[in-house]
Amino acid sequence: MKRNLAYFFVLTLGLGFTACSGDDPIDNPNDTNNVVVTENITSNTTWYSDSIYQLGGRITVVNGATLTIEAGTVIKGEAGTGSNATALLIARGGKLMAEGTAAKPIIFTSVADEITPEDIEAGNYNSPNLDADVNGLWGGLIVLGKAKISASSESADVSEVQIEGIPTSDANGLYGGTEDADNSGVLKYISIRHGGTNIGSGNEINGLTLGGVGSGTVIENIEVVANQDDGIEWFGGTVNVKNVIVWNAGDDAIDTDQSWGGTLDNFIVLTPIGHCFELDGPEGTYANGHTIKNGTIVASDDALGTVSVDLINVDDNSRVALQNLYFTAVVEGQKINRVTAANVTFEGIEINVAADSLVNHVNGDVPAGVTAGGSPKANKTVFSWTWANKAGYLTDL
């Protein structure tokens, strides 16, 4: 099958790998099915499921360009830290059309992962050689948009800022604006694994970063496995996200900043090392709120020796509605913090502990919407395609 493309070749250790930029790639003449991507995507491009796409650095889909990724495609990031960290960055005005399916998810992972398109075709979505807690091997997926954010600089509001993880010298890292209905594309049935490489002291890349992403963007059926930093982090914007699993995050599972104004609906959090939820308030005068609902959260794992820092962490100025959440595998010291925050509400929050010990898991008076006991809240049937499910981690949920 031939595909039209402007294509150029590089030799890497004599292996005959190919690198692409521009439009759709042609068949690899060396039949390695490994396409090394070393230049930004500057025009409409398609990545096909019969090849592995190897990110040779920070690759940006620039303003005006669309990257389409076929269902069942495998994308692998090379090792690299600091300014050499590998990532796929969707800049403001760029689009990512990555529509996997339950039968053929799109996999973002490390070059150290031996998974292949043939594995996906056969329904084998687990890594054949890496454990599900191996992290920091590459960067992650970053999507930026033009929706409003709440940010300030020297006490003055600003409408755009540079996303964390991208050097300020790269203007493609700017996000924010005034277009709340902005559309950055479609992300469906995507598993992001083994990322979060360190780019500086205490500064890593999230599994999925959403900066100023607008409500015209569709994001659903996302799995983040073993990211060294947060699983998913929102920086403002208005995008809604549903059907999410975050498993073995090296820091926070769910992190929100800068007055994100969307909804996270139907999700499972499995044993993050940091906070299960780090929900920060606005940083400027613009104040919007978000809703997090229908979630099951596993707060510790005896086998891994993993214990989350706490259950829910908010700022005094956070603005979030928490609804229909179930916490299990809760151990001593894990609490909901700052339950007195004026714009944080609790409804149907259940902690799987004895009724007489509930008070020990709330930092302050127990809100009316928080009770002991309960049962799982997420609809796990939609996660049959995930590595977490195939590894048996959803069996009791």
N, C-alpha and C positions, 0 to 999 in steps of 0.2 A: 504494500500500500504506500503510495507516494503522497507526500504532503508538501505543498509549496512553502518555501521559506528562504529568507536571507539567513544564512547559517555560516558560522565560521568554526574552525577547528583548532584545538590546542592539544598538544601532547603532554600528558602527565605521567611521568615515570615510564614513558614508553608504552602505556597501556592503550593509547588511542582513544581516550575519552573525548567527547565533544562538548562544546559550549554553545549556548544559543542566546540570541537576543532578537528582537523584532517580531516577525509574524510566525506562523505555525512552522514547527520543525519538520524537516524531511527525515526519512529513515537514516539511522546511523549506519554508514557504510561499513563500519567494523563490526556491526551487529552485536555491540556490547549492551545495547539498551540502557546505557548510562549517559545522560545528558548533563554536562557540567555547565551551570549557569553562572556567568561571571560579569554580566552587564545588566544594567537596569532595563526594565520592560518599558519601552517608549512608544510602542504601537500595539494594536490588538494582537494577542498571542494566545495560543491554546497549548496546554500540556496534556499529553495523551497517556492513557492508562497502560500502554504496552512498554513504556519507558520509566526509568527512575530518574528523577530530576534532582541533581546535586547542587545545593546552594554553595557557591564558592566564595561567599562573603555576604554583606548586607545587600540584598537585592530589592529594589524599589519598583513598584508599579506606579509610574509617575502620573501627574495630572493629565487627564484626557485619554489614558490608556486603560484597557480592560484585559485582565488575565483570566482566562477560562481554564479550569482544571476539571478533567473528566472524572467521573465516578471510578473508584478503584485505583487512582493514581497514588504513587508513593513519592514523597518529596523528602530528601535527606539533607540535613545541614552539616557542613564540615565543622571540625573543631576550630575554636578560635575564641579568644578573650579580648577584653578591652575594645579598642576601635576595630579590631578584626573579628568581632563576634558576628556569627552568621545569623541572618533573620530574613524573613519575607515581610516587607513593609509596604502597605497599601497607603500611598500618600493621599492627601486631600485632593479630590477630583479624580482619583484613580478608582478602579473597581476590581473586585475579586468575585468572580462567578465560580464558586467551588461547590457544586451540588453533587455530593455523594449520595448513596442510598444505603439502606440497612444491609443490603446484600453486597454492596461495593462501596464501603466507606473510603474516604480520602485520608491517607496517613501522612502526618508530618513527624519526622523522627530524626535520629542521628545517623551519620555514615557508619557508626559502629554497630548499628542495628542491621541484622541480616535479612530482615523481612523483604519480600519481593512482590511484584504485581501478581505473580503466579500464586503466592500465598493468599492474597486477597481474593483472587478468582476462585480458589478452592475453599474459601470461607475460613481460612486460618488467620485471624486478626491479631493474635498474640505475637510478641517478639519471639523469634526462635532462639535467641541467645542472650538477651538482656533481661534482668529482673525488673519488676515493676516499681522498684524504689531507686533505680540508678538515674541520677539527675545531673544537670549541668553540662551536658555534652555538646550543646549547641545553643542558639538563642531562642527564637520563638516566632509567633505570628503577631504582627502589629497592624491594626486597622485604624486609620485616622480619618476624621470627617470635619464638617463645617458647622456642626450644631453648637449651641451655646454651652459654655463652661463657666464655672465660678472660680476665677483666679485673680490674683493681684500681684503687683510688683511695686515695692516701696509705698505701700498703702493706697495705691491707685489701681482700679480695676483694669484688667487687660482682657481682650477677647480671644487671644491666641497665645499659646506657649509651646515650648519644645517638649516632646514626649520623653519620659525617662527611658534610658537605654540607648538613645540615639545622640551622637555628638552634636553640639550646637552648630558645628560647621556645616551640617547637612540640613538645608532648609526643607527637605522633604519630611523632616521630623516635626514640623509645626502642625498643630491641630486647634480646632475651635473656630467660632464664627457666629453667624446669626441665622443659619439655615437649619432649623430643627427637623425638617423633613428630608434632609440630605440623604442620598442613597449611595452607599459604598459597595453595594452588591448583595450577593447571597452566599451564606455559609451554612451548609447542611451536611450532617453525617461526617464530621471531621474528628479525627483523633490526633492529639498533639502530645508528643512523648519525649521524655528525657532531655528537656530543654532547660533554659534559665541560666545560661553561662554567665559568669561574673564579668562585668565590664568596668568595675572600679570598686573601691572600698564600700562594701555593703550595698552595692548597686547591681542587681541582676535584671534579666529580662523575664517578664511574665510569660506563662504559657500562651495566653491570648490577652493582648492588650487592646482596649477599645478607647480611643481618645476622641472625644467630640463626635462620636458616630451618631448619625441621624436616624429618625424613625422609619425612613424609607428603606433601610437596610434590614435584611432578613437573616437572623442568626438562630439556628435551632439544631438540636441533636449534636452536641459538642461534648467530647471527652478530653480531659487534660490529665495526663499520667506522669507522675514523677517530674514535676518542674521544680527547679531549685528555688525559685522565688514563688510568687503567688500563682494560683491556678488561673483565675480570670480577674482582671482589674479594669474597672470603668473609670474614666476621667471625664466627668460631665457627659454631655450628649443626651440623647433621648431614645436610643435604640432599645427594643424589647428583646429578651433572650429567653428561650425555653428549652427544656429537656437537656439538662447539663449534668455531667459527672465530673467531679474533681477528686482525684485519687492520689494520695501520697504527695501532696504539695510540700515543698521544703520550707515554705513560709505560710502565708495566709491562703485559705481556699478561695474565699470570695472577698474582694476588696473594692470598695467604692469611694470615690473622691469627687470633689469639685461639682457637687450638685447634679449627679446623674439623675435624669428624670424619666427612667423607664421602669420595666418590670422584669424580674427574674421569676419564672414560673416552672415548677416541676423539676426538681434537681436532687442529686445525692452528693453529699460530701463524705469522703472516706479518709479519715485520719491525717489531717494536715499537722505539720510540726508547729506552725505558728497559730494564729487565730483561725477559728472556723469562719468567723465573719469579722472583718475590719472595716467598719462603716463610718467614714469620716464626714464631717460637715463641710459647708461651703467655705471657700478661701477668699471670696470677694463678696460684694453686696448682692449679687444675683443668687437667689435661693430657690432651688427646686428640690423635690423629694422623689424617692423611688419606693417600689414595693417589692418585697421578697416573700414568696409564698409557695406552699406545697413542697416542702423539702424534708428529706430524711438525712440526718447528720450522725455519723459514727465518729465519736470524739476520741477514741483511743484504740490501740491494737496491741494486745499482749504479745503476739508472735513477733511483731516488728519492734516492740518496745517503744511505740510511738504514743505520745500523749499531747494533745493540743493544749496550747497555752490557756485558752478559756473557751467559752461557748459563743458569746456575742460580745464584741467590743465596739462601743460607739463613743463619739465625742459629745460634749455638752450641747453642741450646736448641730448635731446630726439630724437629718430629716428623713426618716424611713418608717414604713409600715411593715411590720413583721407578722405574717399570718400563716397559720397551719403548718408549724414546724415541729419535728420530732427529733429529740436528741437521745442517743443511746450509747452504751459503752462509756458512760460518764463516770469519772473517777474523782477522788478527793482533790479539791483545789480548783476544779473547773467551774467557772461561774459565768452568769450574765452580769456584765458590768454597766454602770451608769444607767440604771433603770429610771432615774429621775430626769433624764434628758427630755425637755419639753416637747419636742417634735418627733419622738420615737414612740411608736405604739406597738403593743403586744396583743395578739389575738390568736387563741388556739395554739399556744406554745406549750409543748409537752416535754418533760424531762423524765427519762426512764429511771427514776430513783424512787425509793420509799417516800411516802407522803411526809413522814416526820423528819426526813433529811432534806426536803426541798429547800428550806431556808438556807442551807449550807451551800447552795449552788446559785444563789442570787446575791449580788453585792448591794444590799439595801433591803427595803421591804419588798415582799413578793408582789408583783403587779397582779391585778385581777385576771389578766389573760394568760398567766403562767401557772401550770398545774403539774403534778407528779403523775407518773405512769404513762399511759397512752400507747400508741401503735404507729407504725411507719405511715408517712403521709405521701411520699412520692409515688407516682405510678411507674413502677419499675419495668413494666412490660415493654415500654418504648426503648429500653436500653439493652435489648437482647443482642444487638450488634457489637457491643463494647467489649474491650479487653477485660474490664472489671467484671462483667457478667460471665464471660467465658472462663475466667480464672476462679469463679465461684464466690466472689465477694458480695454478690447481691442475693445469694440464696436465702438468707434469713431476714431480708428486708422486704 
